[in-house]
């Protein structure tokens, strides 16, 4: 008898894979991409955190079901991953974690503590005292603009300001296009980690009102240590295919910085700053699709 299935912890997975122009299906028990010539390429879906599906990709029901069972997030994106259309939810939502996150976001005092913790982790210094969330957001914005300028100077890339238009991709300059491609990669794996930990991507603390507000909150903590330097470095090289070069460089940066192993513990540390206890699981709570009585992964990971 085969042992029960166990999902691979998020921290041990490959960060993301892009699939372009192929039919994704489960054939002979394997998760595969079949190209127009009928050639099959096997994807070890259980060891991937996030699968980015570009235009020209078709997905079967069996493939979607298998990805959900093993906890791989499917994200439908535009060409080069520069626009996110929709995403799946691989069984990560947990009522106790969602209630915990909602209580923190709705309590003004707790929310401010969480935001101040984010500020501390991002800038390595305490946030100014007696500032509201809105005031801290403004201070962060000014500092972020300066950080873009400094990194652009370091890589000798012409820079005016962050500007992009998803409806007119070519209207942006090279540096902005590289930044958009790089942040799309970061948002993909950040959303996968948030869902794996059982939280809601839309329930943010600094960013609010957007489907991925919490994704933006968490991704901002890692952005300037990972994808922003990568984007400016690629822009300085003036590659013939800059978006593809950015994706490959981001993949390498995620692996070198062990990013996936850091995201979920960071989420837990930030939310703990709100000083509200995690509610106990409801007596009628439903077990995850792949039960795993002995936890072997990060704190908060549903396995």
N, C-alpha and C positions, 0 to 999 in steps of 0.2 A: 504494500500500500504506500502510495506517495505521501510525503509529509505535507501539511497544510501550507498554502502559499503565504509568503511573507514579503511585504514590500521592502525594497532597498531604501535605507534612510536617505533623506534628501541630501545630506552632507556628503554622501559617497557617490552621488550620481554625476553623470555627464551633464553639464549645465543646459545646453540647448542644441537642437539640430534644426536646420532649415530644410524644407522639402519643396521643390519647385517642379511643376509639370510632371505629374505621375499619379497613378491610381494606387491608393493605400488600401490594403486589404489584409485579411488573415488567411493565408494559404498553407495547407499542410501543418497547421498549428503555429506558423511563424508570422510575425508582423512584418510585412514586406511592402516595398514600393515597386510597382511594375511600370516600366517606361513604355513608350510607343512601340518599341521593338520587342516587347515581351520579356525583357530582361528583369529579373527580380533582384532587388537589393534588400537584404535583411536589416531591420533596425531592432536593436535590443531595447525595446520600448520600456521595459521594466527598469532599466538603468539610466534612463534619460529623464531629466526634470521637466523639460518643456520642449514641445515639438511645434515649431513655427511653420504654418502651412501657407505658402505663397500662392498667388494666382496660377491656375493651371493644375491645381491639385484636387483630386476627388478622394473622398473617404467613405469606406463602407461602414454599415452599421456594426458589423463584427469588429472592425478595427477600432471604432469609437468605444465600444463596450470593453475591449481588452485594455485600451489606454486608461479608461476610467478605473478598471479593476486594479491595475498596477500603480495607479497614482501618478500617471504622466499627464501634465496639463497640455491640452490642445489649444493652440491660439491661431486664429485665422487672421493673417496680416496682408497688407498690400505688398507690392513688389519691393524687395530688399528690406521688408519688415518695417517700413516707415509709417505704416498706419495700422492700428489694431481695430479689426472689425468686431470680433466677438471671441469668447473663450469658453471652454468647458469648465467644469468644476469636479475634479476627480475625487469626490467623496470626502473632501476635507472639512466641510463645515461641521462644527460641533456646537450644540446649543449652549453649553456652559461657557465656551470661549467667546461666542458671539454676545452673550449677555454681559460677560465681563468687559468686552471691548465697548459695548454700547453704554454701560454704566460709566466708564471712564470718559467717553466722549460727551456724555450728557451732563456730567458733574463739572461745573466751571472750575472749581478748585483742583480737581483731579486732572482735568484736561490741561490746565496750565502747568502742573507738575510734569506731565508727560512731555509737553512742548519744551519746557526748560531742559529736560533730560536730553531731548533730541538736539537742542542747541549745544549743550555741553559735549555730546559725543561728536557732533559735526565740527565744532570749532575749537575743541580742547580747552574751553574756558567757560566759566559760569556766565549765564545770561544776565544782562543788567537787571538789577532789582526793581521791583514795583513797575514792571512793564506788563501790559496785557498781551494776549495771544496776537492780536492784530498788530500791536507795536513791535513785537518780536519778529513777526512775519516781515514787516518793513525793514527792520535792521538786517535780517537774513538776506533779503533781496539785494540790498546795497552791497553786502559783503560778497555775495555770489557774483555780482557783476564785476567786482574787482578781481575775483579769483579767475574768471574767464580771461580778463585782460592779462593777468600775470602769466597764465599758462600759455596763452597765445604768443606773448613776447618770448617766453622760454623756447618755444619751437619756431620762432620767427615766422609766424603766420599772420597775415593782415587780418585785423579784427576791428569791427565797429560795434556790433551788439548781437545778441541772440535774436535771430529773426528767421522764421520759417513759415511756409504755407503748404499744408498737406495736400491742398487742392491744386497746387502748382509747384510741384517738387523742384523743377529746374530753376525756379525763380530765386532760390536761395543760393548764397555763395558756397564755395567748396567746404569751408570750415563748418558752416551751419548744417550742410547736408551730412557731413561726417558725424557731427554731434547728434543729429536726429537718428541716424542709423545706429549709433552706439547706445543711445539712451533707450531705443526700442528693445535692444538685446537685454539691457539691464532690467527694464520693466517686465519683460517676459519671465525671467527667472525669479524676480522678486515676487511677482504674483503667484508663481508656482509655489514658492516657499510659504507665502501667507496662507494660501489655501491648504497646503499640507499641514500647517500648524493649527488649522481650524478657525481662522479669522476671516473677516469680510473685507475684500479689497476696497469697497466703497466707503467704509467708515473711517475717515481720516481725522487728524487732529490739527495739523497745520493747513493742509489742503482739505477743502470741504466741497460738497456739492457735485463731485464728479464720480463716475463709475470706478475710477482707480485712485481715489484720493489717498487711501492708506498705502497703496503701492508707491505713489509719488513721495509720501512721507518717508518711507523706509529706503527707497532707492536713493533719495537725496543724501542719505548718510554715507553711502558708498560711492557716489557718483564721481567725486573729485579725486578719489584714490584709485579709481579703476578706468571707467570709460572716457572721461573727459581728456586725460592725457593721451589715451590711445587715439581718440578722434583727431586731436591737433597734430599728433605725430604722423598719422596717415595723410592728413591735409597737407602737411609740409612736404611729403614725398610726391605729391601730385600724381598719384596712381591713375592708370587708365580706367580702372574699375574700383573707385574709392569705397563704395558701399560694401562690396564684397570683401575688400581688404580690411575694412573696419570690423566686419563680422568675424573674420578669422582672428584678427588681433584681440577682439573682445573675448572670444572663446579661450584664447591662450591666457589672457589676463585673469579671467575668472578662475581658471585652473591654478595658475601660479599663486594667486592671492587666497586660494581656498575659500572663495566667496560663499559658495553654498553652505559650507560648514559654519559660517559666521552669521548668516541672516536670521535664522530662527532663534538662536540664543540672544541676538541683539533685540529682536522683537519682544521677547519675554522680559529682558532687562529694562527696556523702555517702558513697557506697560506696568511693570512692578513699581516704577517711580510714582504712579498715581496713588499708591498705598490703599488700594481696594482689594479685598480678598476675592479669589476666584470662586464663583458659586459652585456648590456641589452638583454633580450630574443628576438629572432628574431620574426618579425611580423607573420611569417608563422610557428612558433614553435607549435608542436603538444602537446596537453595536456596529462598528465599521464593517464594510463589506468583507474585509479580510481580517478576521479577528487575530490578535497577536497578544496573548495574555502577558507575556514578558516583554516589556519595552526594551528596545535595544538602540534607540535613536535619540535625537535631540529632545530636550524638554519641549513639550508642546506638539511634537510630531504625533499624529494620530496613531501611528503603529504602536 
